[in-house]
Amino acid sequence: MADTEDKKSSNGGFSTPLKTDEYTDNRKLWQWESKFPDVAQKAIRFEARVLVTSLVVTLLAAGLFLGLGDAIFEIKIPIGETSPSLFVSCKLLATFFTGCVGGVTFSIKWLVHTAATGKWHLDRRYWRLLVPCVGGVYALVVLTLFDAGLFGRGNGGAGSASTLAPALAFLVGYFSDGVSGLLSNVANAVFGTLEKK
């Protein structure tokens, strides 16, 4: 009787099924050996090393460019007598790398999840390794759309916008799959769809 009482939730006494295997990955107690063969374990470890290295690099780069703030650097490109200049915005680089941090964090979470549940396979390697770059690009695009006023309030308060931008860039990078659908909707609204043309 005590077991059935434990299974009942506090929402009116209705019983809810317990997820007993949620954190065990369907393994029995003391079953610690990997179910993946050595070749797969080596590939998983390689991906983990690449993603952790990417996390450290993107965190350092994001921190550096966030610290530099709104600075813009001019880089001269030596191409003969007339050297063109390239202007580098620390704000844009900070946004890109913060979006990459979100993408790397998502890729690490996904690698852990797929390895633990037995769904890991090599065919998704490119996806797991390239999501951070996609997250960085999406962060740039979405924050540019915010600044232009297409989403939300636009550039309402400079102080709040500068502190909110890194958090938003991280979220855009982390949820880049969802942002892809959002950007498709925006593109369809602005340019129309093929069926309408």
N, C-alpha and C positions, 0 to 999 in steps of 0.2 A: 504494500500500500504506500509505503514511503517513496518507493521508486516512481509510482504514478504521480504522486504529489510533486516530486522534483521535476517531472516532465511538463507539468502544467505551468503556463505562463501567468503573469500577473494581469493579463488583459481579459478579465472576466472568467477565468477558470478554464478557458479553452486549451486543450492540449496541443502543443506544437511539437513537431518532430525535431529531435535533437540531431545536430550534425556531429556525430561522434567521430567521423573520419576527416573533419575539416582540416585539422592541423597534422594529421598523421599520414596524409597522402595514401590512404588505404593500406597501410603497413601494419603488421602485427608488432607487438612489443618485442624488443630486442632484435628486430630485423633491421640491421644497419647497413648492410652491404648495398652497393649501388647496383641497380638493375641494368645499367648501361654497360656495354662492352668497353674495353680499354680504349679503343679508337674513339668512341663517342665521348668518353670522359676527358680524353686529351683535347678534343675539339671544344668541349664545354669550358674547360679551364682556359684555353686560348681566348675564347670570347670574353670570359670573365676578366682576364688580364687586360685585354684591349679596352673593355668598357670602364674598368676602374682607372686605367691610365687616362682615358678620355675624360672621365669625371674630374680627376685632379687637374688636368690641363685646362679644361673649360672653366672650372671654378677659379683657378688662378687668373686666367685671362679676363673673366667677367669681373673679378675683384679689382684687377688692375685698371680696367677701363671705366668701371663704376667710380673708382677713386679719382680718376682724372676728370670725371664729370663732363662738362660741355666743351672741353678743349677740342680744338681742331688743329691737326698737324698738316703742314705742307711738306710734301716730299718731291724733290726735283728729280726728274727722270732724264739722265744725260743721253740725249740723242742729237748730237751735233751742236750747232751754235744756238739754236732756239730750243731750250730745254723746257718741255711741258711740265706742269706741276700737277701733282695728284694730292687732293685734299682728303684727309682721313678724319672722320668724326668719331671721337671716343664714345659719344652717346650711342651711335649706331652700332659700333663694335660691342659695346656693353650689352645692348639689347640682343644682338646676335648670339653672343656667348652665353648670356643668361638663358635664352631659349634653348641653346645646346645643352646646358646643364639640366634643364627640364627633360629634354629628349633622352639624354644619357640615363637619367634617373629612371625614366619609364622603361628603357631598354634593359637596365639591370633588373628591375622588378619583373619584367616579362621573362628574362632568361631564368631567373630563380624559379618563377612559377612553372614554366614549361619543363625545366629539368626535374623539378619535384614531382610533377604530375605525369611524367613520362611522355609529354607531348613535344619535347624538344626534337628538332630535326635540322639537318644542314640546309635544307631549301630555304629556310627563313633567315639564314645568317646575314645576307645582304640587308634585309629589312631591319634586323636588330642593330646592325652596325651603322646604317645610314639614317635611322630615325633621328639621331641627334642633329645632323646637318639640316634635315627637313624642319625640325623644331626651331632651329635658329632662323631659318629663312621665314617660316611662318610668323615667328615673333616680330621680325622686322616688318612684314606686311601688315599684320594686325595692328601693331602699335602706330604705324604710319596712317592706317585708316582711322584709328582713334584720334590721332593728332589732326587729321583733316576734318574730323567731325562726322564721319560716316557711321561710326558706332558711338553710342553713349553721348556724353556731354562734350566731347572734344577737349580742347585745351583750356578747361575752366579755371583751375587753380594751379599755378606753376609749382608751388611747394608740394601740394598733394600729388600732382602728376609725376614729379621727379622721384618721389618715394614709392609710388604705386607701380611705376613702369617696370622695375626689375621683377616684382612679384607677378605682374601680369605676363611678362615675357617668359618667366619660368612656367607658369600655368599653360601658356600657349604651347611651349615646347613639350610639356608633359602630356598634354591632351591633343597632340598634333593630328591624330586620326580624326577626331571630332572637328577640329579647326578646318581640316580639308573639306569636309562637307559644308561647313559654314561659308568658306570662301567660294565654293561652287555655287551656293545660293546667291551670294553677292554678285558673282560674275553673271549668273543668269538674269538677275534683276537689272544689272547695268547694261549688259550686251545682248540679252535675250538668249533664247535657246535655239538650236538648229531647227526644231519643229516649227517655231514661230516665223522663221525667215523663209 
